[in-house]
Amino acid sequence: MGRSGQRASVVGLGTWQLGADWGEVDDKEALSVLEAAAESGVTFFDTADVYGDGRSESTIAAFLSGRPDLHVLVGTKMGRRVEQIPENYVLDNFRAWNDRSRRNLGVDRLDLVQLHCPPTPVYSSGEVFDALDTLVAEERIAAYGVSVETCAEALTAIARPNVASVQIILNPFRMKPLYGVLPAAREAGVGIIARVPLASGLLSGKYTKDTVFAADDHRTYNRHGEAFDQGETFSGVDYAAGVEAAAEFAALAPEGWTPAQLALRWIIEQPGVTTVIPGARTPEQARANAAAAKLPPVPEETFTAIRDLYERRIKDQVEQRW
């Protein structure tokens, strides 16, 4: 991340699922996932104060407290535990949210704090970014970034001089960031954190139209944006159409690769991407995801086929919204 000088492994670990909203993951399983990721070379954990109302942050703290030999960059997020109105994005609240995350993570200074998909006007507020600069000056945080829903929000944030990173949905079913956001980030020295890289698991190729998800899994209760932005669930793609497209995508995986690894490798190779943050519910998933960093480049003909699939099946569903 050029502006902050911070470094992250090209495959990180998203830890939303270790807190909530993906079905039940117990503490032992969560710690095993973190261990497997770290042993596989992952040096970036992404979390948020709202994941399990702090459970994800606390689980990371418990893991790292027993591993002083590890050097892991931890990015957390703030802002989604309150009503989503711009008036809540002020310095006093930032300090309170920051204090809570520092307690949860057991640190005096947070590595990276990201605004967690706030209301769109927040990205254009000079007072908001002055407040974030104050947190840096007070040594509460080392650097800050934003997590966004739309490409327009990303470009607004990149124009701010001290934004270190932009977290955005990017995967073979969400290609729009390739056209404007990634080039702008590269020019500005802003890190790109690619989230929802497997389209909520669609790109793993494991699901069918009859797959049933748990009642407390957002893939059940947020398919149409009932709880938060629809784009966070299956990347905003209609589930039935997504299953069909995912089957076609899976058939493109080179021999010895899983479809998920193809999706991750495709993202890694996009110019401007700093790190991609797949989640994992088991140690095996964490290891397989991390292994994508060591795969050879995606064959050129596969790149072409992935773009064709997106243009035919997905583009019209997502590009006009995000």
N, C-alpha and C positions, 0 to 999 in steps of 0.2 A: 504494500500500500504506500505509494510514493509520497503522499503528503505527510503521513505519520511515521514512515520508516518501519512500521510493524510488518512482521512476516507471518504467513500462515501456510500450512500444508495445502497442496492443491485440492485434496479431498479433506474436508473437515467433517464435523459431526453436528447435525441438528438435533437438539434435545427436547423439542416440543413433546415428543411421544413419551419421554421419561417423566413428564409432569402430568399430562392429562390429554383428553380429547382423541386418543387413539386406542381406546380400550385399556384394560388393566395391565400395568407393568409393575411388578413389585420391586422393593428396594434392592434385593439381591440381584435380580435380573438387570436392573438399571446400572448397578455398579459393574456388573460383568460386561455390559455393553461398553461402558467407558474404558474399562481395562483393555478389552479387545481392540478398540479403536486406537488407544495410545500405543499398544504393542505393535500395531500395524503402521505406525508412523504418523498418525493424525496429531497435529499440534494446534488445532483450532476447534474449540467447542462454541456453539452458538446456543444461547438460551434467552430467557425473558422472565421478567418479574411475574408475569401473568401465567406462565406455564405451571399448572398445578398450584397456583397462588403462591409461588416461591419454591415449590418442591423441587423443580428441576435445578434451580440455582443451588439449593442446599445439598442436593445429591452430588453435584459437581464439586462443591466444597468438601464434602465428606471424602470423595475419591482423591482429590488432589492433596488433602491434608496428610494422607498416608503415603504420598508419592512425591517427596520433596525433590527427587531427582528429575522430575518431568518439567519441561518448559512448555506450557500450553497457554496460548492466547485465548482468553475467554471474552467473548462478546455477548453482552446482555442487552436487553431492550427495556424501554419504559414508556408508559403513557396509556396502556390499555386497561388499567384497573379503575379508571374513572370514566364519567360521562364524556363522550367524544365530541367535545366542543372546543374551539380554539382558545377560549378563555382559561381553560385548565392548563395550558402549556406555558407556565410562568416559572420564574426562578425559585420561588418558595416551594412549589410543588416538586420541581426538579430535585431540589436538595432533599426533600422528604423521601421521594422515590429512590434517590441515589443512596441515602442512608440505609434504607431497607435492603437494597440489593447488596451493599457492602457487608451488611450483617449476614445476609444469607450466604454470600460467597466467602465470608471470612477474610476479607482483605481491607486494607486502608484505602487503596486506590484501584478503581476498576480499569481494566485494560482498554475496553471499548464499550461505549454506551450508544445505542441506536434508538432514535425516536421510532416507536413501534406503529408504523402505518397510521400516523395521525390524520386529522381532517386536512383536506387539501390546502386551505389557506395558511396552515402552519408553516409550510415550506417557503412561503413568501414573506414571512415575518422576520424583520431584522431583530426585533426584541428577543425572539426565540433563540436565534443563533448567538446573540450577545450573552444570553443566559448560559448557553452551553459553553461559550468561551470562558465565562466566569467559573464554571465547574472545573475546567482545565486549570485556570489560574489558581484555584483553591486546592489543587492537587487531589481532588476527589476522583477525577477520571484522567486517563492518559490521552484519550482521543475520543472523538465522537463521529457518528455517522447517522444514516437514516435507513429505515426500511420502508419501501414504497409499494403501492399497488399499481401505479401507472407509469408509463414511460415519461409522460409530461412532468409528473412529480419528480422523477429521477433527474431530469435535465435541469429543473429548477434548483434542486439540491446541489448538483455538481457545480453550478455557478457560484455557490457560496465558497469563500476562500479557504475555510478551515474544515470542511467536511472531509473526513478521511475515507469513508466507505459508503457505498450504496448497496443495499440488499434488495434484490429484485427477483421475481419469478422468471426463470429462464430454463427451458428444456426443449426437446424436439417438438413439443406441442405448444410452445410459447416462444416464438422466434422474434417477435417485434423488437426486443431490446438490441438485437444485433445491428439494426439499421442506424440508430442514432445514439442510443445510450452508451453502448460499449465504446464506440469511437470517441465520444466526448469524455468519457471517464479516462481513457488512455491518455488523451491529450492533457487532461488536468492533473493526472497522477492520483486519481481517486480509485480505491480498490472496489472491485465488484464481487459481491457475495451472492452466488446463485442459489436461490432457495426453491423449494418444491421441485427438485430436479427430476423426480420420477413421476410427476403429476399425481401425487398422493398414492403412488403404487401402481397406477395404470401401466406405466412403461416397464414394469417388471414382467408383464405378460402373464401374470398368475391369475388374473381375475376373469370371470365370465359374467354374463348378464344376470346369472342366478346367484352370484356371490352375495352373502349376507354379512354385513358389518355390525359390530356391537351397537347397542342403543346409545352408548356414551362415546361413540366414535364419530368425529365430524363428517366422515364419509357417509354416515346415515342421516345426520340431522342438519347438515349445511349444504346439501347439493344444489339448492337454489338460493343460497345466500341468506338463509333464515337467521343465522347467528352472527355472521361476520361476512366479509367480502367473499362472494361466490368464487372468485378466482383462486382462493386458497385451497379449495376442494376440487380435485381432479383438474387443476389449472383452469377451471371454468368451462371445461369441455363437457358436453352432455355425456352422461355415463355410458349409455348403450352405444352411442356412436364412438365413444372413446375406447370401449372394449374392442370393437371391430378394428379401429385404427391401430390399437396396441398389438393386436394379433399380427397385423401386417408389419408393424415395426419389429416385433420379435423375430420374424423370419429373416430380417436383415442382419442379425447378429453374426459376426464371423465365428468360425468354428472355435470352440473353447471359451467363448464369451457368453455371459448371460445377457439378456436384454437390458437389465439394469446397468450393467457395466458399459454396454454400448452407449446408453443415454448419458452416463456420467463422463465417459471418455469424450463424447461429442461436445459436451459443455466445456470440459477442461481445455479443449483445443480452440475454443473461440477466443480470438485476440482481445485482451482486456480483462478476462476473467481471472480473479485472484484465487478464489476458493469456491468449491461447490459443497453444499452442506446437506447431504442425504441424512435422513433419520435411520435409525435401526432399532429393532425391538429385541434382537438376539445378537450374541457375539458373532455368530456365523454371518449374519447380514453385515455387521460392522466390518468384518475382515474382508468380505467380498467387495464391499463398496470401496474400501481403501485400496484394494488391489487394482482398481481401475487406473490409479496413478501410474502404474508400472506397465500398462499394456502398450503395445505399439500404436502408432497413429491409426485413426479410422481410415480405411481404404477410401480413395477418392470416389469410386463408384458408389460406395455406401453413403457418403456425404450427399451425393446427388440424389440418391433414392430417398433419403430422409427428407430432403427439401421438397421433393416431389410429393411425398406423402402428406407433408404439412400443407402444401398448397392445395391439394385435392380435397383433403378430409377435414382440416382443422382451422385453417386461416380465417375463414368467414365467421367462425363461431367466436373468436377471441380478439382479433385485432382491433375491431371498432370500439371495444370496451376498455382495453388495458394498454 
